[in-house]
Amino acid sequence: MNYLAVTREHGPAWDRSRPMREQDKWSEHAAFMEALVDDGFIVLGGPIGDGTRTLLIVDALDRGAVDARFADDPWTELGLLRVANVERWEVLLGADGTAPLGG
């Protein structure tokens, strides 16, 4: 299986004095992201490291498809989040039924 690993990071409008769930339009952002999960676009996701970045595993062909989907995120429009990096991710181990390395 091949997916894209997408890293999103805080944008210039992120208010560092407020936790994630208290940023502007949190409810709208959360509903948008849940809809992407329901559509099968987001496979896995959540904050990484110190919480200034989010790692999302998505089922998409390329960066253009990623940018197009996240363009409608209220947090993209507000400048709270931006796509920082998109890389191909080949799943070799795990729940997708692939054989262990060397198997």
N, C-alpha and C positions, 0 to 999 in steps of 0.2 A: 504494500500500500504506500502511496505517496501523498503527502499533504504539504501544506505550507506552514512554517513556523513564523508567526507574525509577532513582532514586538511593538507595542504601543507605549508611548511615554507621555508624561505630563507636558502639556503645552503652555504657552505664555500666560494664559488666563487662569491656570490652576491656582487656587488660593491655598497656600501652604499652611495657613493657620486653621484650616478646616479639614476634618477627616473626609474620606472619600464619600461617604453617604450623606454628607452635608454640603457637597458641592452643588452649584446651581443645576437644576433640572436632573437631579439624581433619579427620580422615579421614571422620567421619560427615557433616560439613558439605560436604566436597568431593563425596562420593558423592551427597548430596541434590541439589546443584547440577548435577552431571553428569546425573542422572535428569531434571531439568527441561529440560536441553538435549535429551536423547534424546526427550522427550515433545513437543518443538517449542515449549514455553512460552518458554524463553530462546533468542533468536536470536543475540545477541552479548552479551559482557559482560567486565568486568575492572576492576581498580582504576584510578582517575583521580587526577590531581594528585599530592599527597603521599602517596597511598595510604590516607588516612583515609575515602575515599568510593569507592564502586563504582558504575559505570554499567552498567545492564542494559537491553537492548532486548528487550521481551517481547511476545508475541502474546497479548493479553488485552483484554477489553472495557472494564474500568474499575478503579478503585482497590480496590474490594471484591474483585475476582478476584485482584488482586495480593496483597493482605493475606491472603486465604484460602490461597493457595499458599505464601507465605513463613511462615505461622504454624507449619508443620511443620518448618521448618529448625531443626536443633539450635542454631545460633547465635542464632536469634530467641529460642528458649526460654531460653537462657542469658543473654540480654541483651548478647551480643557485637555484634550488628548490628540495625539497625532501618531501616524504610523511611522515608526523609526526604522524598522528593518523587516524584510521579507526574505525568507530562505526556504528552499526545498527541504523537506524532511522525509526520509525514507524509513519506514517502520520495519525493523528487522526482528524485534522481540515484542512479545506482549499479546494483548487481548484480540488482535486481529487474526489469530489463527496461524501465524507464521511460525516456522520451525526455529528452534534455538540455533544460534551460530554453530556451524560445524555439523548440524543435524541433517 
